[in-house]
Amino acid sequence: MRLLEREQGLDTVRRALDGMEADGTVLTAVTGTPGTGRSVFLDAVAAHAEQAGCVVRRARGSRLARGLFLGDPAAPLPDPTARPLVLLVDDLQWAGEHALSALSALLADPGRGRLFLVVAVCEGEFATETSGVQDVLHRADHVVRTGPLGPEGVGALLGGHGHVLSDGQVRAWHRATEGNPALVASLLERLDHAERPARARLLDLARARPAPWRLRSRVAAALTAHPDSVGRLAACAALLGGQAQTHVLARLAELDPGEADRAAGALASLGWAADRWTPPVLWDCVREAAEEGVELTDRVRLHRRAAELLYVAGEPAERVVRHVMEVGPGDWTGAAGLLRDTACELWRLGDDALAVRGLRRALREFPPDSPRRGDLLTALADVEREADTSAMLRHVGQALPLLGTVEERAAVVSCVPLTLFLSAPHAVPELLELAGAARARRLPAAAGTGAGTSATAAGTPRARHLGPRLEARVRLAGPGDPAAHDDAVERLRSLAPDPDAGPDDAALRELAAVLVFAGTHSGRLRADEIARRTRWLLEHEPASAVSRYAACALTIACAAVAETGEPADCWLDMALETARGRGDRLLRTAVLSWRALTALHAGRSADARADARRACAASRDPGQGPSVDALEDHDWLSVLGLTSVAVETGDAWLAERLRDRLVQGPGAGQPVCRLALRVLRIPLTPERELPVVLADLQDAARRAEAAGWCNPVLFPVDLWCVPLLLRLGDPEAALRLLADSCDRARRFGAPGALGRILRMWGTVVRGRYALSLLSESVAVLRTSSNQLELGRSLTAYGNRMRAAGRPGADEVLAEADRIAETTGEAVLGRWTEVRQPLPPGAPVACGNLSDTEWRVASLVALGHTNQDAADALGVTRRAVEKILTRLYQRLDVDGRSGLVPAVRRMAGRAAFGAGVLADRL
């Protein structure tokens, strides 16, 4: 071990050795608590003495033999001019009575010559207090104490082993070891054969491993040398696992107050604070030794006694619960309730894993039919709500039969996250039946009560909330009933007659969101009404309460297809900040997916692609084993958003990543997930198998429509089938799909979606009918904010007009170029955010530009200087100037002023050509 922060003590020894007289004896005592480096200090003294020309002899006390071999130190000193003798004695406390007497005699009459004696004594050892050791210490001319290291010393010790850590991480190591060098060394020893983890996890990984045998033997030896009461108090302090009041320790160790104080004092002399549980690494080792040395019955008794004493002393409940979980509550009747309350508090504080462990431990104490299990299962389902939705639904189903009243069961079901009733069709009917909610949809609109609640309870505030919540879940659980679609619209308009206003009650707003969604995905509501209603709902739904499975997901889906615009964008931006603030990676992924879907429907394909890529990149690589990143049925809106972006932008990386995450999912039983998986596999399908894939996809689409997914804007599977039909040589079937989609889009009334379908239709047919469709597409899109689709339609219309010899084609194409230039600026901004290979659709081929040339052109088109471009690309300014010269020649433009609009138009045109059937413009 390296000698650190001991220079002052070494200077004291050097001065004493250099100042020795011709005849005489100098005694220096080195003291310190266990593990502070006394032996290493003696090694440094020996090295200095040998360099000074001294004769060095060493001896060490033996704990087992209680002896010390000294020999005859006077023999080597024949005359006063002989070399001085340096005698180093380690662990003097174990020298034994005979050796200590001989040493005292030597100090009293050293004889001729010079003797420099250095003895090391361990503080806190029981034998240190004997009279012989104390007599030697009292005779010392100099005393050097080896104390703990400071944070800088701990950092230097870690750095010597190749672990260069930040100041905060070093301070954590210092707190865990209290600067004790032996404890730091023991942690480093545990890391010798471990895979090199992240620096932030080094300390946790080391503490999770068993203490080295050498440290454990030294700790055990130090305790066994003391009276039995010291070992008992240390074992109990280690078992409690944290700070504890002295009287609690005394009662657990079954010591009277006087014995407990003396035992605590003995531990404190070793540097071990039993009441403060410092240093923590030392107490980890004591706990390991204590658990191995205690029989099972005593261990169970001690943990249960510890739980009761901590509970009576008012310690935090999580400390009490750890002991109960270790061995079970036994006869302690209040343990189950304590486990439940503590688990709920731990869940609130973010420790979901420990909360689940506590509740599962409490469940083991009750038989399967015990009513107490219903309460515990309900709490367990609450904890699992976001982390494991399948387990949550299972535990709710187990809890409901154990609850006493219908109202209790209804309350539990009404707390199940809303959108799970849409994505788990096999699990929810039983839940609703057990909650007595089978007739909730048919209740009078004004009743406002849950099905099954008593007449006396119907007027209570709780029942008034239960009614709308249950109704929302019943309606969401059966989206395929056509009668329910019309009923949902009627219910919505009776609940909120004014589309620009809504109910103040949160439960009624949740119901309103479900009703709007029902009218959207069935196509019964028009886009303008949906936009007004979703705008109001988003204004009254705080983004700080965002959840993956709440009503906000339904509202965002409706807002996207109804082209609600800025209110949805602002709400999603705030929701993303909320997810970042919580550190919730899964929620962040979901919100990014929702934002990508909204941007796609608004015509911001570059923003949509960037958000979709960030959503997938935020997850770990699925190839690294089972992962919570697999997309399941409950994540249908994320799947819909990511799939739409992958198909509409032709992003192969995004499609591959999404396929992997969908394959990991347990069932892909929800219509969105089933269809997404089929659509994403089309590019991988051999040509000869395409007819089978198409038939399978169309069959899945029919099943989805039968399940209520009738809106071609929200779920445009028919449009995704059109290129495949054209590829297989069946234009009639493609036209039938386009005509049907167009009719439904007209009824829905979203101008962006209708204009897109008209443009696709117009590029498939020929002649005057094509011009008519494209003209209508342009007219419709002028009422929309979707400039990307307008640019596509103008391009297609202008090219068809030019081919037909119609006047006005140049003006139409010029307008398309202006839109391309504006669109291209946004596209370029996204492409230059990160240095990565250009995405599919990047206009490298336009002008035959290389990747580097295109990046330089993009940066210049965005207004960056030559030096900015050089810094971004890691090249010289001269290199950028040469590239620009080549660009002016290749693109046939006059300098920078001509390059900027040309590059922007190229980027915009590339975006125009990246959509479904956009290659036919």
Helices and strands as residue ranges (DSSP letters): H 7-18, E 24-32, H 38-51, E 55-60, E 85-90, G 92-94, H 97-108, E 114-122, G 126-129, H 131-138, E 142-145, H 151-160, H 167-177, H 181-190, G 199-201, H 202-208, H 213-224, H 228-240, H 246-253, H 257-269, H 280-293, H 296-312, H 317-327, H 335-349, H 352-363, H 371-383, H 389-399, G 400-402, H 406-414, H 420-423, H 428-434, G 440-442, H 461-477, H 482-495, H 506-521, H 527-539, G 543-545, H 551-561, H 566-582, H 585-601, H 605-617, G 622-624, G 633-635, H 636-649, H 652-664, H 671-680, G 682-684, G 687-689, H 690-706, H 717-727, H 731-748, H 751-764, H 767-781, H 787-804, H 809-831, H 851-861, H 866-873, H 877-891, H 895-912, G 918-920
